Amino acid sequence: MQCFFLIIKEDFLDEVLEAFLELDIRGATVLDSVGMGRILAYEIPIFAGLRSIIPGSRPYNKTIFTIINTTILEPLVNAIEQICGDFSQPGTGVMFTMPVEFVKGLAENPLS
């Protein structure tokens, strides 16, 4: 099992969650998030010059995380890249996994 993390522009949230459902991912946590560059450029006056190099007009991202079976990772990554674009390109987003050794509190415990 893996904890799958995804950070994307908020514009893509609805489509990504639909893709989760199509892949039978029924539970995820969605958080509002802001990148470090955005905070530096807009909230710390000394770094205001950074505004011109930060792409996009929307200040917020969505951070999504969920527990998945490793077998679904490749189809999930493919589905997300179809929606958001190629993650090897700057500014597209970030996704990564971390191993899960223990989980309790899910409707169905994937480790049992």
Buried (B, 14 or more C-beta within 10 A) or exposed (E): BBBBBBBBBBEBBEBBBEBBEEBEBEEBEBEEBEBEBBEBBBEEEEEEEBEEEBEEEEBEBBBBBBBBEEEBBEEBBEBBBEBBBEBEEEEBBEBEBEEBEEEEEEEEEEEE
